[in-house]
Amino acid sequence: MNDLKNFKILSIDGGGIKGLYSATVLALLEEEFCQKTGKHISDYFDMICGTSTGGLIALALSVKTPAIEIANFYRQNGKEIFPNHNSILSKIKQYFWRGKYKNSVLKSKIETVVMDKTMAESHNLLCIPSFCLTKSSPTIWKFPHKEGNYTRDAKIKMSDVALSTSAAPTYFPVHEIHPHGRFIDGGVWANNPTLCGVQEAIEFFINQPLHDGEVRYNNLQVLSISSVNKPSAENLAGNLDKSFLGWGDKLFTPFFEGQAFFTDRFMTNAVPKIYPNAFYHRIPSPNLSPEQSKYIDLDKASNESIALLEYFGNQIGHDYQAAKRALVSPFFQQLKTYKTL
């Protein structure tokens, strides 16, 4: 097919404070491919998807917040959002009483990024997964688009969407958005939200005829940003017959990483058989040593943790500015063509 009309998706995994890694990588991509032309990451992708902390990044990008400012958000606010990570009191509260953290600080910090904007004010199509406890079903918050006659989320504040997608069970309280229901972290079913965006693209945008019979898009390009994954062997340490308390913070890790792995495998092996000209690339998690992994978790925001996440983000980001540049440059060869505003 010579006349490729690419629908371009950026997808960002969840991972709490590890969003600093993802934002740092994106900041270096923006520096390399966008700044010389005065553009933003947002200007190159028709749709941005993000779960949990990736949802916050997606929303911030969609209102054209520079990626370096998003990285600074994590660096400057991490300790306030995730205070007293290792205190005995916080763990007792998490296991027996209530969520480990209040979301009041997170809410106030999110509002400094997305302000009072609604989903209808995004410069990009959006897919932000959450899970609705009220209906016991997955939810995807979207930009209201005419292709699907979709209007539900138009007036919902981005800050509410960010709180709903990041309400990790036992970490942050369930978030209620009236009249839609009560929501928890989208990571419980789509920590890697890539397939949410791909499904939306196939249903409403790719090979869908316009009023004159022409199609706006006939091909797919997807750039996926991983979070930082710890070595899986850590979950096997100690007693093999673990209780809920024995699993502790590690309980959710296999769900998050297993879903992310399956999604990447599907995109790598199945999507090219559906769209032979599709282009997909996933920027991977860095490889952590056992010593480094001690400082990495979704709510570890110590000086050492912040420095290590920033170090890996810079290392991977600089790699994609140089040796691996060809793997991401196709995403920045043309501006997005879907207009939301």
C-alpha positions in Angstrom: 0.0 0.0 0.0 1.7 3.2 -1.2 -0.8 5.7 0.2 -0.5 5.1 4.0 -2.7 7.3 6.1 -1.5 6.7 9.6 -3.5 6.8 12.8 -0.9 7.4 15.5 -1.2 6.3 19.1 1.0 7.1 22.1 0.4 4.7 25.1 1.9 5.1 28.6 1.9 2.4 31.3 0.9 2.9 34.9 3.3 2.7 37.8 2.9 5.4 40.4 6.1 7.5 41.1 7.7 5.4 38.3 5.9 7.9 36.0 9.1 9.9 36.4 10.9 7.4 34.2 8.2 7.6 31.5 8.0 11.4 31.6 11.8 11.7 31.4 12.0 9.5 28.3 9.2 11.5 26.7 11.0 14.8 27.6 14.1 13.6 25.7 12.0 12.5 22.7 10.3 15.9 22.8 13.7 17.6 23.0 15.0 15.6 20.0 12.0 15.6 17.7 9.7 18.5 18.6 11.5 21.5 20.1 13.3 22.7 16.9 9.9 23.1 15.2 8.2 24.6 18.3 5.9 21.6 18.6 4.9 19.3 21.5 4.6 15.5 21.8 0.8 16.1 21.6 1.2 17.5 18.1 2.4 14.2 16.7 -0.2 11.7 18.0 -3.9 11.5 17.1 -4.6 9.6 20.3 -2.9 9.4 23.7 -3.7 6.5 26.1 -2.5 6.2 29.7 -3.3 4.2 32.8 -2.9 5.4 36.4 0.2 7.6 36.5 0.4 7.1 32.7 -3.1 8.6 32.6 -1.9 11.7 34.3 0.9 12.0 31.9 -1.5 11.5 28.9 -3.9 14.1 30.2 -1.0 16.6 30.8 0.4 16.0 27.3 -3.1 16.5 25.8 -3.2 20.1 27.1 0.3 20.6 25.7 2.2 20.6 29.0 5.9 20.1 28.0 7.1 16.7 29.0 10.0 18.2 30.9 7.5 19.9 33.2 5.7 16.6 33.7 9.0 15.0 34.8 9.5 18.0 37.1 6.0 17.3 38.6 7.1 13.9 39.8 10.5 15.1 41.0 9.1 17.9 43.0 5.9 16.4 44.4 6.7 12.7 44.8 7.5 12.9 48.5 4.3 14.8 49.3 2.1 12.4 47.3 3.8 9.3 48.8 4.9 10.3 52.3 6.3 7.8 54.9 6.5 4.9 52.4 8.2 2.5 54.9 6.7 3.6 58.2 5.1 0.9 60.3 2.0 3.0 60.9 1.4 3.5 57.1 1.6 -0.3 56.5 -0.7 -1.1 59.4 -3.2 1.4 58.1 -2.9 -0.1 54.6 -3.4 -3.7 55.7 -6.1 -3.3 58.4 -7.8 0.1 58.2 -7.8 2.2 55.1 -5.8 3.2 52.0 -2.1 4.0 52.6 -2.4 7.6 51.4 -5.1 10.3 51.2 -5.7 11.6 47.8 -6.1 15.3 48.8 -2.4 16.1 48.1 -2.5 14.1 44.8 -5.7 16.0 43.8 -4.2 19.4 44.5 -1.0 18.6 42.6 -2.9 17.2 39.6 -4.9 20.4 39.4 -1.7 22.4 39.0 -1.1 20.4 35.8 -4.5 20.0 34.1 -6.1 23.0 36.0 -9.9 23.1 35.6 -9.9 21.6 32.1 -12.5 19.1 30.9 -12.1 16.1 28.6 -13.6 18.1 25.8 -10.6 20.6 26.0 -8.0 18.0 25.0 -5.9 18.5 21.9 -5.9 14.7 21.3 -8.2 11.8 21.3 -7.9 10.1 24.7 -8.3 6.6 26.2 -7.8 6.5 30.0 -8.8 3.2 31.6 -10.4 2.9 35.0 -12.6 0.3 36.7 -16.1 1.1 37.8 -17.0 -0.6 41.1 -20.6 0.6 40.8 -21.2 -1.3 37.6 -18.4 -3.9 38.2 -17.0 -3.3 34.7 -14.1 -1.6 33.0 -14.4 2.1 32.0 -12.4 4.1 29.5 -12.6 7.8 29.7 -12.5 9.4 26.3 -12.4 12.6 24.4 -15.9 13.1 23.1 -15.7 12.3 19.4 -18.3 12.5 16.7 -17.2 9.3 15.0 -18.6 7.2 17.8 -21.4 9.7 18.7 -19.6 9.8 22.0 -20.5 12.6 24.4 -20.6 11.1 27.9 -17.2 12.5 29.1 -17.3 16.0 27.6 -17.9 17.9 30.8 -15.9 15.6 33.2 -12.9 17.3 34.7 -9.5 15.9 33.7 -8.5 16.0 37.4 -11.4 13.6 38.2 -10.3 11.3 35.4 -6.7 11.3 36.7 -7.9 10.5 40.2 -10.1 7.7 39.1 -7.5 6.0 36.9 -4.9 6.2 39.7 -7.0 5.1 42.7 -4.9 2.0 43.3 -6.6 -0.3 45.9 -5.1 -0.1 49.4 -3.0 2.9 48.3 -5.5 5.6 47.4 -9.3 5.9 48.2 -11.9 4.9 45.6 -12.8 8.0 43.6 -16.4 8.9 42.9 -17.5 10.8 39.8 -21.2 11.7 40.1 -23.4 10.4 38.5 -21.2 7.8 36.8 -20.1 5.8 39.9 -17.1 4.9 42.0 -13.8 4.1 40.3 -10.5 2.4 41.0 -7.1 2.3 39.2 -7.3 1.2 35.6 -4.2 -0.9 36.2 -6.4 -3.7 37.6 -7.2 -4.6 34.0 -5.2 -2.4 31.6 -1.9 -1.2 33.2 -0.6 -1.2 29.6 -3.5 0.6 27.8 -2.3 0.0 24.3 -5.1 -2.3 23.3 -7.7 0.2 24.6 -6.4 2.7 22.0 -6.0 0.1 19.2 -9.6 -1.2 19.7 -10.9 2.4 19.7 -8.9 3.1 16.5 -10.2 0.0 14.7 -13.8 0.6 15.7 -14.1 4.3 14.9 -11.2 5.6 12.8 -9.3 3.1 10.7 -10.9 2.2 7.3 -14.0 4.1 8.3 -15.4 6.0 5.3 -16.0 9.7 5.4 -19.1 11.3 3.8 -17.5 11.2 0.4 -16.5 7.6 0.7 -12.8 8.2 1.3 -11.1 6.9 4.4 -9.1 9.2 6.6 -6.9 6.4 8.0 -5.9 3.0 6.7 -2.9 2.2 8.8 -1.8 2.2 12.4 1.3 3.4 14.2 1.7 2.8 18.0 4.5 4.0 20.4 4.2 2.3 23.8 6.1 3.5 26.9 6.8 0.9 29.6 7.1 1.5 33.3 10.0 0.3 35.3 9.6 -3.4 36.2 11.3 -5.2 39.0 12.8 -8.7 38.6 9.9 -11.2 38.9 12.0 -13.5 41.1 11.5 -11.1 44.0 8.0 -12.4 44.4 9.4 -15.9 45.1 11.5 -14.7 48.1 10.7 -16.4 51.4 7.7 -18.5 52.1 6.0 -20.0 49.0 2.6 -20.3 50.8 2.0 -16.6 51.3 -0.9 -14.9 53.0 -2.3 -11.6 51.9 0.0 -9.9 54.4 2.9 -12.0 53.1 2.4 -10.8 49.6 2.0 -7.2 50.8 3.0 -4.6 48.1 4.0 -7.4 45.7 0.5 -8.8 45.3 -0.5 -6.5 42.4 2.8 -6.7 40.5 2.1 -10.0 38.6 -1.3 -8.6 37.4 0.2 -5.4 36.2 3.2 -6.9 34.5 1.4 -10.0 33.1 -1.2 -7.9 31.3 1.5 -5.5 30.0 3.5 -8.5 28.7 0.5 -10.0 26.9 -0.4 -6.7 25.3 3.1 -6.3 24.0 3.1 -9.8 22.6 -0.3 -9.3 20.9 0.9 -6.0 19.3 4.1 -7.6 18.1 2.7 -10.8 16.7 -1.0 -10.3 15.9 -1.5 -6.7 14.8 0.9 -7.0 11.8 -1.3 -9.8 10.5 -4.3 -7.5 10.7 -2.5 -4.4 9.3 0.6 -5.6 7.4 2.0 -2.0 7.2 1.4 -1.2 10.9 4.4 0.1 12.9 4.6 -0.7 16.6 7.4 -0.1 19.0 7.6 -0.4 22.8 10.2 1.5 24.8 11.1 -1.1 27.4 11.7 -1.2 31.1 15.4 -0.8 32.0 17.1 -3.8 33.5 17.5 -3.4 37.3 20.2 -5.0 39.4 19.0 -6.6 42.7 20.5 -3.6 44.5 18.7 -1.0 42.3 15.4 -2.8 42.6 15.3 -2.1 46.3 14.7 1.5 45.6 12.0 1.0 43.0 8.3 0.6 43.7 5.1 2.5 42.7 5.2 4.6 45.9 8.9 4.8 46.7 9.8 8.5 46.4 13.0 8.8 48.4 15.9 10.8 47.1 17.6 7.6 46.0 14.5 6.4 44.2 13.9 9.7 42.4 17.5 9.8 41.3 17.5 6.3 40.0 14.3 6.7 38.1 15.6 9.9 36.5 18.9 8.2 35.7 17.2 5.3 33.9 14.9 7.8 32.1 17.9 9.8 30.9 19.8 6.6 29.9 17.0 5.2 27.8 15.9 8.6 26.4 19.4 9.4 25.3 19.7 5.9 23.7 16.6 6.8 21.6 18.1 10.1 20.6 21.2 8.3 19.2 21.6 4.5 18.7 17.9 3.7 18.6 16.7 6.8 17.0 15.4 5.0 13.9 13.0 3.0 16.1 11.0 6.2 17.1 11.7 8.7 14.3 8.8 7.3 12.2 6.4 8.7 14.8 7.7 12.2 14.3 7.8 12.4 10.5 4.4 14.0 10.2 2.1 15.9 12.5 -1.2 14.3 13.7 -4.1 14.8 11.4 -7.1 14.3 13.8 -8.3 17.7 15.1 -10.1 17.9 18.4 -10.3 21.7 18.8 
